[in-house]
């Protein structure tokens, strides 16, 4: 019963959304070190927005056991943070007169192909359901975000670096949108912690209130009162098959 009320949670490291958001975060740090003035407020905002995308996905996954509402809210915050970061990269390209890749541009397609996760995850998209898998300690060979400079941003031109990160932000945002929809459907069908606790409590109460079975014939029993004698008025369990069956149980049984 405890498992039903507290489902598996916290497997955020296996989320595709987390893995791609972490690529964006690491890449943004490298990008800002190379192309954004250190004392610029924009630099701090970009790094913090990228970090917020990662941290809120993780926090939402960890909070999912006790509050599905919190998970949905934090996942929305992660998507909003990445949306803010996306505008910063678009501003960077526009203000410097650099080309922004169309989503169907060969360069954009190459980025998506290079950093797409495993075929199995792409087909089933199970990795965005961490609460059901909770395998955060499992080594995942498809997680490429631990590689040093996974996007090769230390040598890329400003245009290529900004567009590469834009492609990944779009990918993460689309996955987060789908993840939020699934979380909403899960909440509608399964409810939150309060609903699960209420259901569990009612189940225990129904079990406790269920009449015992007759020790002689196995039929359900019902409460009766002793009518005569020194125990008159006391309750006991009598077989519903009476008078064919005269099985009884003490009321304390």
LINFEN-V552165 format. One record per residue. N is the residue number from 1. RES is the residue in one letter. SS is DSSP state (~ for helix, > for strand, _ for the rest). PHI is phi in whole degrees, 0 to 359 (NA if undefined). OMEGA is omega as a letter, one per 20 degrees, with the letter a starting at -180 (999 if undefined). Layout:
N_RES_SS_PHI_OMEGA, N_RES_SS_PHI_OMEGA
This chain:
1_X___NA_r, 2_X_~_300_a, 3_X_~_293_r, 4_X_~_293_a, 5_X_~_283_r, 6_X___241_a, 7_X___292_r, 8_X___301_a, 9_X___204_r, 10_X___88_r, 11_X___276_a, 12_X_~_293_a, 13_X_~_293_r, 14_X_~_267_r, 15_X___287_r, 16_X_~_298_r, 17_X_~_301_r, 18_X_~_294_a, 19_X_~_297_a, 20_X_~_287_r, 21_X_~_298_r, 22_X_~_289_r, 23_X_~_300_r, 24_X_~_296_r, 25_X_~_297_r, 26_X_~_299_a, 27_X_~_293_r, 28_X_~_294_r, 29_X_~_299_r, 30_X_~_296_a, 31_X_~_301_a, 32_X_~_294_r, 33_X_~_299_a, 34_X_~_270_a, 35_X_~_239_a, 36_X___242_a, 37_X___304_a, 38_X___301_a, 39_X___273_a, 40_X___286_r, 41_X_~_294_r, 42_X_~_301_a, 43_X_~_301_a, 44_X_~_297_a, 45_X_~_295_a, 46_X_~_293_a, 47_X_~_296_a, 48_X_~_293_r, 49_X_~_295_r, 50_X_~_296_r, 51_X_~_295_r, 52_X_~_300_r, 53_X_~_301_a, 54_X_~_290_a, 55_X_~_294_a, 56_X_~_287_r, 57_X_~_296_a, 58_X_~_296_a, 59_X_~_296_r, 60_X_~_298_r, 61_X_~_297_a, 62_X_~_291_a, 63_X_~_277_a, 64_X___296_a, 65_X___295_a, 66_X___252_a, 67_X___208_r, 68_X_~_293_r, 69_X_~_297_r, 70_X_~_296_r, 71_X_~_298_r, 72_X_~_296_a, 73_X_~_298_a, 74_X_~_291_r, 75_X_~_294_r, 76_X_~_296_r, 77_X_~_297_r, 78_X_~_300_a, 79_X_~_294_r, 80_X_~_295_r, 81_X_~_297_r, 82_X_~_292_r, 83_X_~_295_r, 84_X_~_296_r, 85_X_~_296_r, 86_X_~_303_r, 87_X_~_297_r, 88_X_~_297_r, 89_X_~_291_r, 90_X_~_296_r, 91_X_~_296_r, 92_X_~_302_a, 93_X_~_293_a, 94_X_~_295_a, 95_X_~_290_r, 96_X___255_r, 97_X___68_a, 98_X___264_a, 99_X___284_r, 100_X___259_a, 101_X___292_r, 102_X___288_a, 103_X___297_r, 104_X___263_r, 105_X___297_a, 106_X_~_305_a, 107_X_~_295_a, 108_X_~_294_r, 109_X_~_295_r, 110_X_~_294_r, 111_X_~_296_a, 112_X_~_298_r, 113_X_~_292_a, 114_X_~_290_a, 115_X___245_r, 116_X___286_a, 117_X___283_a, 118_X___301_r, 119_X_~_300_a, 120_X_~_298_r, 121_X_~_294_a, 122_X_~_296_a, 123_X_~_284_a, 124_X_~_266_a, 125_X___55_a, 126_X_~_288_a, 127_X_~_290_r, 128_X_~_268_r, 129_X___240_a, 130_X_~_298_a, 131_X_~_297_a, 132_X_~_266_a, 133_X_~_253_r, 134_X___49_r, 135_X___243_a, 136_X___293_a, 137_X___270_a, 138_X___283_r, 139_X___289_a, 140_X___248_a, 141_X___292_r, 142_X___279_r, 143_X___281_a, 144_X___266_a, 145_X___285_r, 146_X___272_a, 147_X___288_r, 148_X___291_a, 149_X___46_a, 150_X___297_a, 151_X___261_a, 152_X___55_a, 153_X___281_a, 154_X___288_a, 155_X___240_a, 156_X___288_r, 157_X___289_r, 158_X_~_305_a, 159_X_~_295_a, 160_X_~_293_a, 161_X_~_296_a, 162_X_~_296_a, 163_X_~_291_r, 164_X_~_299_r, 165_X_~_291_r, 166_X_~_299_r, 167_X_~_300_a, 168_X_~_289_r, 169_X_~_296_r, 170_X_~_300_a, 171_X_~_296_r, 172_X_~_297_a, 173_X_~_296_r, 174_X_~_295_r, 175_X_~_294_r, 176_X_~_295_r, 177_X_~_299_r, 178_X_~_295_r, 179_X_~_296_r, 180_X_~_297_r, 181_X_~_299_r, 182_X_~_294_r, 183_X_~_297_r, 184_X_~_296_r, 185_X_~_294_r, 186_X_~_299_a, 187_X_~_294_a, 188_X_~_295_a, 189_X_~_271_a, 190_X_~_250_a, 191_X___76_r, 192_X___253_a, 193_X_~_299_a, 194_X_~_298_r, 195_X_~_297_a, 196_X_~_295_r, 197_X_~_294_r, 198_X_~_298_r, 199_X_~_298_r, 200_X_~_295_r, 201_X_~_296_r, 202_X_~_295_r, 203_X_~_296_r, 204_X_~_296_a, 205_X_~_294_r, 206_X_~_297_r, 207_X_~_294_a, 208_X_~_291_a, 209_X_~_271_a, 210_X___293_a, 211_X___293_r, 212_X___288_r, 213_X_>_261_a, 214_X___293_a, 215_X___289_a, 216_X___260_a, 217_X___243_r, 218_X___85_r, 219_X___286_r, 220_X_>_293_a, 221_X_>_245_r, 222_X_>_220_a, 223_X_>_287_r, 224_X_>_228_r, 225_X_>_243_r, 226_X___293_a, 227_X___270_a, 228_X___226_r, 229_X___89_a, 230_X___292_r, 231_X___257_a, 232_X___304_r, 233_X___94_r, 234_X___283_a, 235_X_>_271_r, 236_X_>_208_r, 237_X_>_266_r, 238_X_>_242_a, 239_X_>_293_r, 240_X___288_r, 241_X___272_r, 242_X___299_j, 243_X___267_a, 244_X___295_r, 245_X___237_a, 246_X___249_r, 247_X___293_r, 248_X_>_224_r, 249_X_>_224_r, 250_X_>_295_a, 251_X___298_a, 252_X___277_a, 253_X___288_999
